[in-house]
Amino acid sequence: MFEHFGKPFVAYTQRTRGPDGPLHAEAGYIRPTQDGSLELVIAQPTGVAEIYTGSQDKERLEFESAWIGLSPTAKQVNRVGRVIEVVDGCMRNELSMASVGQDFQWHLGAELHRVG
């Protein structure tokens, strides 16, 4: 979910579920900077906090991790990239990452279609 409160940021919340229940959740903010770039700040209940720098090109936002903070019990995450784009009315979200000994690679994707 994306929300705007009249301030210079967009709030972001994401929760996913599988057939057996909850899978993942995260929350954060997308903030524009004075030079026209973007920042994305995300916190996860798994003990991972992420700060990204990014850019916008029409209906595509692209982010690359600038800093990743880990709680003592979080799994190792070394690098994350995110792309959020709208194509033909469909919002796509892709995440690539390097973590737990794996090289930087595509990790997951989602497509959200407008209903109603």
Secondary structure by P-SEA (a helix, b strand, c coil): ccccccccbbbbbbbbbcccccccccccbbbbccccbbbbbbbbcccbbbbbbbcccccbbbbbbcbbbbccccccccbbbbbbbbcccbbbbbbbbbccccccccccbbbbbbcc
